[in-house]
Amino acid sequence: MKHSILNLKFDANSPYKISTRHHIIFWLVYFAVTVIRWGGIHNDYLYSLKTTLIGFPIEMILAYLNIYVLMPAFAFKKKYVRYITLILSAIFIMVIVKFYLTYYLINNNVWPEGPMPTNKLTFTYVIDMMIGELYMITFVTAIKITLDFLKEHKRVADLEKAQLETELLFLKTQISPHFFFNTLNNIYSLAVENSKKTPKIILKLSELMRYLLYDTANKRQSLENEILCIQNYIDLERIRHNDELEINMYISGDIQDKEIAPILLLTFIENAFKHGAHKNIGEVKIDINLAIKKDFLYFTISNPMPLKTERDERFDRSSGIGLENVKKRLALGYNKNDYKLTIKNNKNKFVVKLKIKVT
């Protein structure tokens, strides 16, 4: 039986991974939009193309400097004062570089859209250009942070799913040894007595082992197989208890093409025998009812409460593994609206009722 629950590759298959192709597409679109926008404002697309060719590399440097160097090194480490100082300094330096490149390579009036002709560095020009660059950096950073958040959210969701599946597998491995332990005790008792029933009970046990070892790996098992497993277990108990044990099992409704978590019902059955039949003297009656109504299974089992001794009370406190496990498996494997579990002590009877979706 192979389980590859933890073999997850979060980043490799993430739809939020930013590839080189995405970077190229983004900057090509940004470049085209910038040229068209300023070309319309100046009514001169050639001039817009030239200024964009100067400003474009500067903006790329600022964007990548921020998201790949300054933010990881300072912002993410809560060194906010140093981060703000460095990012503003970088923007200021790039504005100075952009001013002189535009002045010497394109036009002496480096800010034609400004309130007045600008052929030298002014405070107003520097502040306006820094705000513009800050808008661009904020936009790019917002995209990066959003994609990183979505990727991390997916990674956490995948990890939680893997942990749930691992816990479900762990719970199932707890149930099987617990069940085998009790059944082997039954065989031991018969073997000590040299009972002729021993070969038959061993055969029944082998059928159960085959089911538990090979047919319970999936999250869901057919209800028919689960009921067959229950019937095999009941046959084992009948062999052991003879006529002292009265078992009434009723099945109604269509059980075909229905699925349920494996070994779920068997846990309740085993618990009823362990605390009802094995701890009472004389005749014992256990009632089991399975009714299929539309998409739900209505399962009820009742058994007499055991006669308590001080030793039994200590044992019961340490032997609630089965019921606790089944509660965890229900919580992990089903939505809240897909099941309802009720466990009650009615006078001298212990009653378990389970309504569970089986489609």
C-alpha positions in Angstrom: 0.0 0.0 0.0 1.6 3.2 -1.1 0.8 6.6 0.3 2.2 9.7 -1.3 0.4 12.2 0.8 3.4 14.4 1.5 4.9 14.4 -2.0 3.7 17.9 -2.8 5.5 20.4 -5.0 3.9 23.7 -4.1 5.9 26.2 -6.2 6.4 24.1 -9.3 2.7 23.7 -10.1 1.5 27.0 -8.6 -0.6 29.1 -10.9 0.7 32.2 -9.1 4.4 31.7 -10.0 5.8 34.7 -11.8 7.9 33.4 -14.8 10.2 35.3 -17.1 7.5 35.4 -19.7 5.2 37.2 -17.3 7.8 39.8 -16.6 8.3 40.4 -20.3 4.6 40.7 -21.1 4.0 43.1 -18.2 6.8 45.5 -19.1 5.9 45.4 -22.9 2.3 46.3 -22.0 3.5 49.0 -19.5 5.9 50.4 -22.2 3.2 50.5 -24.9 0.6 52.1 -22.5 3.2 54.8 -21.4 4.1 55.7 -25.0 0.5 56.0 -26.1 -0.5 57.9 -23.0 2.2 60.6 -23.2 2.1 60.6 -26.9 -1.6 61.7 -26.7 -0.8 64.3 -24.0 2.1 65.9 -26.0 0.5 65.1 -29.4 4.0 63.8 -30.3 4.4 60.1 -30.2 8.0 60.2 -31.3 8.9 62.4 -28.4 6.9 60.1 -26.1 8.8 57.1 -27.4 12.2 58.8 -26.8 11.4 59.8 -23.2 9.9 56.5 -22.4 13.0 54.7 -23.6 15.0 56.8 -21.1 12.5 56.5 -18.2 11.6 52.8 -18.8 15.0 51.2 -17.7 15.0 53.6 -14.7 11.5 52.4 -13.6 12.4 48.8 -14.1 15.5 49.2 -11.9 13.5 50.9 -9.2 10.8 48.3 -9.3 13.1 45.3 -9.1 15.4 47.0 -6.5 12.3 47.4 -4.3 10.6 44.0 -4.6 13.7 41.8 -4.7 16.3 43.7 -2.6 15.0 46.5 -0.3 11.7 44.8 0.8 13.2 41.4 1.7 16.2 42.9 3.3 14.5 45.7 5.3 10.7 45.9 5.1 10.0 42.2 5.8 12.5 42.4 8.7 10.6 45.4 10.1 13.5 47.8 9.5 11.0 50.4 8.3 13.0 53.6 8.8 16.0 52.2 6.9 13.7 50.9 4.2 11.9 54.2 3.7 15.2 56.1 3.7 16.7 53.8 1.1 13.8 53.7 -1.3 13.3 57.5 -1.2 17.1 57.9 -1.8 17.0 55.5 -4.7 14.0 57.3 -6.3 15.7 60.7 -5.8 18.9 59.5 -7.5 17.0 58.0 -10.4 15.1 61.2 -10.9 18.4 63.1 -11.1 19.7 60.6 -13.6 16.5 60.8 -15.7 16.6 64.6 -15.7 20.1 64.8 -17.1 19.6 62.0 -19.6 16.5 63.8 -20.9 18.2 67.2 -20.9 21.2 66.1 -22.9 19.7 63.5 -25.2 16.2 64.7 -26.0 15.2 68.3 -25.0 16.4 71.1 -22.8 12.9 71.4 -21.6 12.7 68.2 -19.6 9.2 68.8 -18.3 7.0 70.0 -21.1 3.8 69.0 -19.3 4.8 71.0 -16.3 3.5 74.4 -15.2 6.4 76.2 -16.9 9.5 75.3 -19.1 12.0 73.4 -17.0 15.7 73.4 -18.0 17.2 72.9 -14.5 16.5 70.9 -11.4 13.8 72.5 -9.3 12.2 71.3 -6.1 8.7 71.1 -7.8 10.1 68.9 -10.6 11.9 66.6 -8.2 8.9 66.1 -5.9 6.5 65.6 -8.9 8.8 63.0 -10.5 9.4 61.2 -7.2 5.7 60.9 -6.6 5.3 59.6 -10.2 8.0 57.0 -9.7 6.5 56.1 -6.3 3.1 55.4 -7.9 4.8 53.0 -10.4 6.8 51.2 -7.7 3.6 50.9 -5.5 1.7 49.4 -8.5 4.4 46.8 -9.3 4.9 46.0 -5.6 1.1 45.5 -5.1 1.1 43.0 -8.0 4.0 41.1 -6.5 2.6 41.0 -2.9 -0.8 39.9 -4.2 0.7 37.0 -6.2 3.0 36.1 -3.3 0.0 36.1 -0.9 -2.1 33.9 -3.3 0.9 31.5 -3.7 1.4 31.3 0.0 -2.3 30.8 0.6 -2.3 27.9 -1.8 0.8 26.4 -0.2 -0.8 26.6 3.2 -4.0 25.1 1.9 -2.1 22.2 0.3 -0.2 21.7 3.4 -3.3 21.6 5.5 -4.9 19.1 3.1 -1.8 16.9 3.4 -1.9 17.1 7.2 -5.5 16.2 7.2 -5.0 13.2 4.9 -2.0 12.1 7.0 -4.0 12.3 10.2 -6.8 10.4 8.6 -4.3 7.7 7.6 -2.9 7.7 11.1 -6.3 7.3 12.7 -7.1 4.3 10.4 -3.8 2.6 11.4 -4.8 3.1 15.0 -8.1 1.4 14.5 -6.9 -1.7 12.6 -4.3 -2.9 15.3 -6.9 -2.2 18.0 -9.4 -4.4 16.2 -6.9 -7.2 15.5 -5.8 -7.2 19.1 -9.3 -7.9 20.4 -10.0 -10.5 17.7 -6.8 -12.4 18.4 -7.7 -12.5 22.0 -10.9 -14.3 20.9 -8.9 -16.8 18.9 -6.5 -17.3 21.9 -9.4 -18.1 24.2 -10.8 -20.7 21.8 -7.3 -22.2 21.1 -6.8 -22.7 24.9 -10.1 -24.6 25.0 -9.1 -26.7 22.0 -12.3 -25.5 20.4 -13.3 -26.9 17.0 -14.4 -23.4 16.2 -10.8 -22.1 16.0 -10.2 -22.9 12.2 -13.5 -21.2 11.3 -12.8 -18.1 13.3 -9.3 -17.9 11.8 -10.8 -18.0 8.3 -13.2 -15.2 9.2 -10.3 -13.2 10.6 -8.3 -13.6 7.4 -11.2 -12.2 5.4 -11.3 -9.2 7.7 -7.6 -8.7 7.5 -7.8 -8.8 3.7 -10.4 -6.1 3.8 -8.6 -3.9 6.4 -5.2 -4.2 4.7 -6.1 -3.9 1.0 -9.6 -2.3 0.7 -9.4 0.6 3.1 -6.7 2.8 1.5 -9.1 5.0 -0.2 -11.1 7.8 1.5 -14.4 6.0 0.7 -15.4 2.4 0.5 -18.6 0.9 -0.9 -21.3 0.5 1.8 -21.8 -3.1 0.7 -18.2 -4.0 1.5 -18.4 -2.2 4.8 -21.6 -4.1 5.7 -19.9 -7.4 4.7 -17.0 -6.6 6.9 -19.4 -6.0 9.8 -21.2 -9.3 9.2 -17.9 -11.1 9.3 -17.1 -9.5 12.6 -20.5 -10.4 14.0 -20.0 -14.0 12.9 -16.8 -14.1 14.8 -18.6 -12.9 18.0 -21.4 -15.3 17.5 -18.9 -18.2 17.3 -17.4 -17.1 20.6 -20.6 -16.4 22.6 -22.9 -19.1 21.3 -26.5 -18.7 22.4 -25.7 -16.2 25.2 -25.5 -13.4 22.6 -28.5 -12.2 20.7 -27.7 -10.0 17.7 -30.4 -8.3 15.7 -29.3 -6.6 12.6 -31.7 -4.9 10.3 -30.9 -3.4 6.9 -33.4 -1.4 4.9 -33.1 0.7 1.7 -30.9 0.4 -1.3 -27.2 -0.1 -0.2 -25.9 -0.3 -3.8 -23.7 2.5 -5.2 -23.3 4.0 -1.8 -20.0 4.9 -0.3 -18.7 5.6 3.3 -15.4 6.1 5.0 -13.9 2.6 5.7 -14.0 1.0 9.1 -16.3 3.8 10.4 -19.3 1.7 11.4 -17.1 -1.2 12.4 -15.7 0.9 15.3 -19.1 1.3 16.8 -19.8 -2.4 16.3 -16.6 -3.4 18.0 -17.2 -1.0 20.9 -20.7 -2.5 21.5 -19.3 -6.0 21.8 -16.4 -5.0 23.9 -18.4 -3.1 26.5 -21.7 -4.8 26.1 -21.2 -8.5 25.4 -17.7 -9.1 26.9 -18.5 -7.4 30.2 -21.9 -8.8 31.0 -22.8 -12.2 32.4 -25.7 -14.2 30.9 -27.7 -13.3 27.8 -26.8 -10.1 26.0 -28.8 -8.3 23.3 -27.3 -6.0 20.7 -29.5 -4.3 18.2 -28.1 -2.9 14.9 -30.1 -1.0 12.4 -29.0 0.4 9.1 -31.5 2.4 7.0 -30.9 4.1 3.7 -33.1 7.1 3.0 -32.2 9.1 -0.1 -28.6 10.2 0.3 -28.2 9.4 4.0 -27.5 6.3 6.1 -29.2 6.2 9.5 -27.2 3.9 11.7 -28.2 2.9 15.2 -26.6 0.5 17.6 -27.5 -0.3 21.2 -25.9 -2.5 23.8 -26.4 -3.1 27.5 -24.2 -1.1 29.8 -21.5 -3.2 31.4 -21.5 -4.0 35.1 -18.9 -1.6 36.5 -16.0 -2.5 38.8 -13.2 -0.3 39.9 -10.9 -2.0 37.4 -13.4 -1.7 34.6 -13.7 2.1 35.2 -10.0 2.5 35.0 -9.9 0.4 31.9 -12.8 2.3 30.2 -11.0 5.7 30.8 -8.0 4.4 28.9 -9.9 2.4 26.2 -11.9 5.2 24.5 -9.5 5.2 21.5 -12.1 3.8 19.1 -14.9 6.3 19.7 -12.5 9.3 19.9 -10.9 8.2 16.6 -14.2 7.9 14.8 -15.2 11.4 16.0 -11.9 12.8 14.6 -12.4 10.9 11.3 -15.9 12.3 10.9 -14.7 15.8 11.6 -11.7 15.4 9.2 -13.4 13.4 6.4 -16.9 15.0 6.2 -18.4 18.4 6.1 -20.5 19.4 9.2 -23.7 19.2 7.3 -22.9 15.7 6.0 -23.2 13.8 9.4 -24.6 13.9 12.9 -23.4 11.7 15.7 -25.3 11.2 18.9 -24.0 9.0 21.8 -26.3 8.5 24.8 -26.6 6.4 27.9 -30.3 5.5 28.1 -30.7 3.9 31.6 -29.1 0.5 31.1 -28.4 0.9 27.4 -25.6 2.6 25.5 -27.0 3.9 22.2 -25.1 5.3 19.2 -26.9 7.1 16.4 -25.2 8.3 13.3 -26.7 10.0 10.3 -24.2 10.2 7.5 -24.1 11.1 3.8 -23.3 8.0 1.7 -23.1 9.4 -1.9 
